Structures are given as C-alpha cells and as structure tokens.
Amino acid sequence: MVKVGLFVRLEAKPGKEQEVADFLRGGLALVEQEPGTATWYGVQMGPSTFGIFDTFADESGREAHLSGKVAEALFAQASDLFSSAPAVEMLDILAAKGA
C-alpha cells in the first residue's frame, strides 16, 4: 500500500515545451529502475504546464527517489527548461486504488 507521494509542478520556458515533454517521457526508463517507486506519472496540464506525480510505500522510497537519477537530471536541467524552479510538494496518501 502506498502511503506517501510527491507532486512536482513544472512550468516550461517559452519554446521548451517539447523538450520538457520529451524529458518526462525519457524519465520513465530511469524510474523503472527504482524499486521503491510504486507509481510515477509525467503529465501535461496545459500548453506549458507539466508535472510529475509519484507514490511510495514509505518515506525511504520517497527519499531514494528524491536522490535518484530523475531528480538529479531534473534539477541539472532546470535553468534551461523551466521558467521557475520545480515546485516539489510532499504528499500523504489518504486513499488509493490499485497502487
């Protein structure tokens, strides 16, 4: 059962929308190597607004993800891809289906 999660809001710089979408699609392969990440979603919420939503069974899984390859790549490319720093929100999962 998942108990904690993350939501990261990403605002692409003008003209970088496709690069952000490609980054998120490519991130899946990295996250699949993380045994502590139960679910991971790269989403687009508007023309330049993107996000990442992921869930974990416990805090150790979440912490491992935050220090993993996707997070490293995200923050390494942040100044090039995003108009503002990624907004990372820690979540407590209250109810879930299929996770």
Backbone as a chain_set.jsonl record, in Angstrom:
{"seq": "MVKVGLFVRLEAKPGKEQEVADFLRGGLALVEQEPGTATWYGVQMGPSTFGIFDTFADESGREAHLSGKVAEALFAQASDLFSSAPAVEMLDILAAKGA", "coords": {"N": [[0.839, -1.181, 0.0], [0.516, 2.2, -0.823], [1.775, 5.068, 0.847], [2.897, 7.584, 0.897], [3.681, 10.421, -1.212], [4.707, 12.422, -4.067], [4.352, 15.565, -5.632], [5.274, 17.378, -8.364], [5.421, 20.441, -9.789], [5.887, 21.852, -12.947], [6.934, 24.446, -15.0], [7.327, 25.142, -18.242], [9.845, 26.911, -20.064], [9.223, 29.425, -22.559], [9.015, 28.004, -25.753], [10.301, 25.684, -24.988], [8.636, 23.605, -24.498], [8.264, 21.113, -25.879], [10.706, 19.883, -25.35], [10.526, 19.556, -22.583], [8.358, 17.777, -22.43], [9.518, 15.596, -23.766], [11.616, 15.061, -21.995], [10.172, 14.173, -19.749], [8.945, 11.869, -20.824], [11.243, 10.325, -21.313], [12.164, 10.011, -18.731], [10.795, 7.907, -17.584], [12.084, 5.422, -18.071], [14.268, 5.592, -16.35], [13.029, 5.744, -13.83], [11.802, 3.284, -13.712], [13.812, 1.679, -12.787], [13.885, 2.04, -10.1], [13.185, 0.467, -7.272], [11.696, 1.306, -5.049], [9.812, 3.113, -5.917], [6.499, 3.225, -6.366], [4.425, 4.112, -8.138], [4.575, 6.278, -10.99], [4.071, 9.22, -12.725], [4.294, 11.222, -15.541], [3.005, 14.237, -16.507], [0.982, 16.481, -18.528], [-0.504, 19.543, -18.086], [-1.339, 21.802, -19.293], [-0.606, 24.104, -21.994], [2.08, 24.889, -21.411], [2.506, 23.885, -18.939], [3.501, 21.366, -16.793], [3.853, 18.267, -14.987], [4.906, 16.034, -12.351], [3.835, 13.158, -10.782], [4.132, 10.931, -8.191], [4.197, 7.872, -6.252], [4.828, 6.137, -3.135], [5.63, 3.41, -0.95], [6.662, 4.025, 1.502], [8.538, 6.42, 3.5], [11.269, 6.018, 3.053], [11.415, 5.064, 0.429], [10.505, 7.302, -0.941], [12.512, 9.176, -0.299], [14.72, 7.909, -1.477], [14.007, 8.142, -4.152], [14.018, 10.938, -4.451], [16.711, 11.398, -4.351], [17.564, 10.167, -6.57], [18.22, 9.304, -10.083], [16.394, 10.588, -11.877], [15.52, 12.842, -10.448], [17.988, 14.095, -10.127], [18.66, 14.664, -12.824], [16.504, 16.306, -13.462], [16.858, 18.614, -11.825], [19.363, 19.375, -12.704], [18.864, 20.266, -15.284], [17.078, 22.27, -14.904], [17.389, 25.145, -15.038], [17.633, 25.549, -17.758], [15.316, 24.454, -18.932], [12.998, 25.279, -17.497], [10.8, 27.945, -16.459], [10.675, 28.699, -13.862], [11.847, 27.486, -10.686], [11.443, 23.948, -10.158], [8.526, 23.075, -8.389], [8.298, 21.305, -5.603], [6.197, 19.179, -3.886], [5.469, 17.495, -0.942], [3.46, 14.718, -0.269], [0.889, 13.119, 1.655], [-0.603, 10.066, 1.254], [-3.962, 9.467, 1.353], [-5.957, 7.751, 0.471], [-6.117, 5.126, -1.908], [-6.42, 3.426, -5.042], [-5.569, 0.454, -6.524], [-2.834, 0.788, -6.224]], "CA": [[0.0, 0.0, 0.0], [1.269, 3.449, -0.865], [1.46, 5.938, 1.972], [3.404, 8.936, 0.661], [3.86, 10.738, -2.625], [5.298, 13.694, -4.465], [3.828, 16.239, -6.805], [6.232, 18.388, -8.811], [4.85, 21.288, -10.847], [6.939, 22.325, -13.843], [6.477, 25.425, -15.987], [8.331, 25.197, -19.31], [10.185, 28.19, -20.685], [8.673, 29.527, -23.914], [9.775, 27.287, -26.77], [10.913, 24.473, -24.425], [7.563, 22.68, -24.14], [8.526, 19.785, -26.427], [11.846, 19.325, -24.616], [10.031, 19.11, -21.272], [7.574, 16.561, -22.681], [10.468, 14.523, -24.075], [12.308, 14.749, -20.745], [9.284, 13.354, -18.927], [8.828, 10.535, -21.444], [12.505, 9.632, -21.096], [12.349, 9.733, -17.31], [10.167, 6.643, -17.215], [13.079, 4.339, -18.061], [15.075, 5.736, -15.133], [12.194, 5.448, -12.665], [11.546, 1.841, -13.681], [14.93, 1.052, -12.083], [13.754, 2.379, -8.691], [12.24, -0.47, -6.657], [10.868, 1.957, -4.041], [8.798, 3.967, -6.54], [5.343, 2.38, -6.7], [3.838, 4.647, -9.369], [5.194, 7.514, -11.454], [3.353, 9.776, -13.86], [4.681, 12.502, -16.124], [1.741, 14.751, -17.031], [0.902, 17.831, -19.069], [-1.755, 20.119, -17.598], [-1.651, 22.953, -20.136], [0.39, 24.252, -23.062], [3.451, 24.956, -20.9], [2.487, 23.415, -17.555], [3.721, 19.936, -16.694], [4.014, 17.819, -13.61], [5.267, 14.65, -12.023], [3.156, 12.639, -9.597], [4.593, 9.586, -7.906], [3.822, 7.347, -4.94], [5.802, 5.261, -2.484], [5.108, 2.684, 0.213], [7.151, 4.622, 2.743], [9.418, 7.574, 3.381], [12.576, 5.64, 2.499], [11.251, 5.017, -1.019], [10.419, 8.682, -1.429], [13.839, 9.776, -0.174], [15.581, 7.307, -2.507], [13.621, 8.746, -5.423], [14.474, 12.329, -4.457], [18.156, 11.427, -4.574], [17.807, 9.303, -7.726], [18.675, 9.842, -11.369], [15.431, 11.504, -12.48], [15.611, 14.104, -9.703], [19.282, 14.687, -10.472], [18.553, 15.216, -14.178], [15.523, 17.388, -13.425], [17.437, 19.832, -11.269], [20.508, 19.766, -13.537], [18.36, 20.943, -16.482], [16.014, 23.197, -14.503], [17.569, 26.518, -15.517], [17.481, 25.558, -19.211], [13.983, 24.042, -19.367], [11.855, 25.79, -16.744], [10.767, 29.38, -16.192], [10.873, 28.836, -12.419], [12.331, 26.237, -10.096], [10.4, 22.95, -9.935], [7.872, 23.179, -7.09], [8.157, 19.942, -5.086], [5.288, 19.081, -2.745], [5.385, 16.193, -0.281], [2.056, 14.356, -0.052], [0.493, 11.917, 2.37], [-1.686, 9.41, 0.506], [-5.051, 9.123, 2.254], [-6.686, 6.627, -0.104], [-5.597, 4.789, -3.244], [-6.947, 2.235, -5.688], [-4.657, -0.189, -7.459], [-1.424, 1.126, -6.018]], "C": [[0.886, 1.246, 0.0], [0.809, 4.36, 0.262], [1.903, 7.377, 1.76], [3.594, 9.155, -0.831], [4.558, 12.065, -2.808], [4.479, 14.263, -5.615], [4.804, 17.358, -7.13], [5.608, 19.145, -9.973], [5.996, 21.912, -11.63], [6.339, 23.285, -14.865], [7.589, 25.594, -17.02], [8.596, 26.632, -19.747], [9.545, 28.238, -22.07], [9.602, 28.843, -24.921], [10.408, 25.992, -26.285], [9.878, 23.389, -24.094], [7.83, 21.257, -24.645], [9.687, 19.116, -25.7], [11.423, 18.826, -23.241], [9.226, 17.824, -21.435], [8.495, 15.377, -22.97], [11.251, 14.092, -22.831], [11.447, 13.837, -19.877], [9.107, 11.951, -19.518], [10.09, 9.709, -21.2], [12.76, 9.276, -19.648], [11.781, 8.409, -16.875], [11.181, 5.506, -17.124], [13.953, 4.396, -16.803], [14.286, 5.332, -13.897], [11.891, 3.951, -12.57], [12.651, 1.077, -12.963], [14.884, 1.315, -10.577], [12.732, 1.462, -8.019], [11.309, 0.182, -5.638], [9.805, 2.878, -4.596], [7.657, 3.081, -7.017], [4.696, 2.822, -8.013], [4.533, 5.957, -9.709], [4.451, 7.956, -12.701], [4.007, 11.091, -14.281], [3.449, 13.029, -16.836], [1.909, 16.142, -17.629], [-0.473, 18.369, -18.722], [-2.202, 21.321, -18.421], [-0.546, 23.097, -21.159], [1.839, 24.256, -22.559], [3.574, 24.45, -19.467], [2.518, 21.893, -17.515], [3.823, 19.55, -15.229], [4.478, 16.388, -13.539], [4.513, 14.298, -10.758], [3.659, 11.225, -9.388], [4.245, 9.192, -6.484], [4.825, 6.31, -4.466], [5.145, 4.581, -1.282], [5.507, 3.362, 1.517], [8.115, 5.775, 2.438], [10.77, 7.213, 2.768], [12.521, 5.535, 0.978], [11.208, 6.407, -1.625], [11.789, 9.356, -1.384], [14.808, 9.216, -1.218], [15.279, 7.918, -3.871], [14.144, 10.182, -5.522], [15.978, 12.449, -4.658], [18.551, 10.56, -5.769], [18.139, 10.062, -8.996], [17.698, 10.825, -12.011], [15.497, 12.862, -11.777], [16.913, 14.833, -10.036], [19.217, 15.362, -11.846], [17.595, 16.409, -14.208], [16.153, 18.684, -12.935], [18.666, 20.293, -12.051], [20.057, 20.572, -14.755], [17.354, 22.049, -16.175], [16.194, 24.593, -15.095], [17.402, 26.631, -17.033], [16.033, 25.334, -19.645], [12.829, 24.813, -18.744], [11.956, 27.283, -16.451], [10.894, 29.691, -14.707], [11.328, 27.481, -11.889], [11.18, 25.244, -9.947], [9.848, 23.063, -8.513], [7.555, 21.767, -6.602], [7.274, 19.963, -3.851], [5.263, 17.652, -2.239], [3.921, 15.924, 0.037], [1.956, 13.151, 0.874], [-0.685, 11.337, 1.604], [-2.762, 8.962, 1.498], [-5.85, 7.918, 1.778], [-6.133, 6.38, -1.506], [-6.274, 3.52, -3.743], [-5.88, 1.704, -6.63], [-3.192, 0.147, -7.273], [-0.828, 0.273, -4.909]], "O": [[1.872, 1.326, 0.731], [-0.376, 4.422, 0.592], [1.352, 8.292, 2.371], [3.659, 8.206, -1.611], [4.943, 12.734, -1.849], [3.978, 13.524, -6.463], [5.122, 18.186, -6.276], [5.302, 18.562, -11.013], [6.951, 22.432, -11.053], [5.346, 22.963, -15.518], [8.659, 26.121, -16.713], [7.686, 27.46, -19.792], [9.346, 27.194, -22.691], [10.81, 29.077, -24.933], [10.997, 25.264, -27.085], [10.212, 22.375, -23.481], [7.637, 20.296, -23.9], [9.654, 17.909, -25.46], [11.903, 17.79, -22.782], [9.397, 16.883, -20.659], [8.268, 14.276, -22.468], [11.515, 12.906, -22.637], [11.935, 12.845, -19.335], [9.12, 10.961, -18.786], [10.003, 8.516, -20.91], [13.498, 8.333, -19.364], [12.241, 7.837, -15.886], [11.131, 4.71, -16.186], [14.331, 3.358, -16.26], [14.814, 4.654, -13.014], [11.742, 3.414, -11.472], [12.441, -0.07, -12.568], [15.764, 0.855, -9.85], [11.529, 1.664, -8.183], [10.225, -0.344, -5.385], [8.974, 3.383, -3.841], [7.815, 2.29, -7.947], [4.449, 1.999, -8.895], [5.019, 6.66, -8.823], [4.227, 7.167, -13.619], [4.24, 11.967, -13.448], [2.895, 12.337, -17.691], [2.836, 16.878, -17.293], [-1.489, 17.74, -19.02], [-3.323, 21.803, -18.261], [0.373, 22.279, -21.185], [2.722, 23.691, -23.204], [4.633, 24.575, -18.852], [1.681, 21.22, -18.117], [3.871, 20.408, -14.348], [4.448, 15.641, -14.517], [4.543, 15.042, -9.778], [3.619, 10.407, -10.307], [4.027, 10.043, -5.621], [5.555, 5.699, -5.247], [4.218, 5.122, -0.679], [4.787, 3.286, 2.513], [8.449, 6.053, 1.287], [11.354, 8.017, 2.042], [13.49, 5.885, 0.305], [11.793, 6.662, -2.678], [12.178, 10.033, -2.335], [15.618, 9.954, -1.778], [16.192, 8.18, -4.653], [14.655, 10.587, -6.566], [16.465, 13.493, -5.09], [19.728, 10.255, -5.959], [18.316, 11.28, -8.994], [18.128, 11.8, -12.628], [15.526, 13.905, -12.43], [16.922, 16.052, -10.206], [19.667, 16.496, -12.006], [17.847, 17.398, -14.895], [15.997, 19.731, -13.563], [18.977, 21.484, -12.057], [20.777, 21.46, -15.212], [16.837, 22.692, -17.089], [15.233, 25.167, -15.607], [17.064, 27.702, -17.536], [15.569, 25.946, -20.607], [11.79, 24.989, -19.38], [13.042, 27.816, -16.225], [11.188, 30.827, -14.336], [11.206, 26.461, -12.568], [10.057, 25.647, -9.643], [10.61, 23.137, -7.55], [6.653, 21.112, -7.124], [7.559, 20.671, -2.885], [5.062, 16.712, -3.009], [3.221, 16.796, 0.552], [2.823, 12.277, 0.876], [-1.66, 12.04, 1.334], [-2.485, 8.157, 2.388], [-6.363, 7.149, 2.591], [-5.732, 7.314, -2.2], [-6.651, 2.652, -2.956], [-5.349, 2.452, -7.45], [-2.379, -0.203, -8.129], [0.352, 0.412, -4.589]]}, "num_chains": 1, "name": "protein.A"}
